[in-house]
């Protein structure tokens, strides 16, 4: 396999770096493309793979990762068409670009896997989902799973669910950052120094998530385990219910999902 990386920014570098560390692919099998020298230099430093400023140098690749900004994708794919490459696998992480759009703009015979990673992939803790076109093979899906899974969790879903994935895990880190910020402010309000409040809040979120994933215990049960009758936790949970915490998160996911659908149509 020869993998061409179109767009060598932070997310592309994170995915390729993770895949190399997981031994899913070797540095010698990768060539990157980016018109910005600084991005190319950072990619090479992170992965050990060369970068070119001409897409024609990727003509001998049989697999591609499209990691450009969405508005740059059409030009990049048109240049790839002109390079003469055909019948390859394209894994796209370009937000909002549908499988139909990608098939219409890609070279002839390209098999498409559309994916939605999130920014914690940058630290190896991503949550990604992907959907494949009707022409994509099980081997194409397996490669996408290995690539995305090298920097966290990867799941396959129908493309119709990718807007919901965007609303939940794509935008979800921002909801949790807001929660950490609020927990920190709460700690400061009751007398903790800000730096220690920040550390305690972030570690608490990390630990709670690890408990869910590593024990397999339903969150409701874990919550019940730390909620003693008449205790401190039940007082806090009652306040959260009264101020609409649960409903706010549900609404946030629904709103972000609706917006993702709007952007996809545009």
Order of alpha helices (4+ residues) and beta strands (2+ residues): beta-alpha-beta-alpha-beta-beta-alpha-beta-alpha-beta-beta-alpha-beta-alpha-alpha-alpha-alpha-alpha-alpha
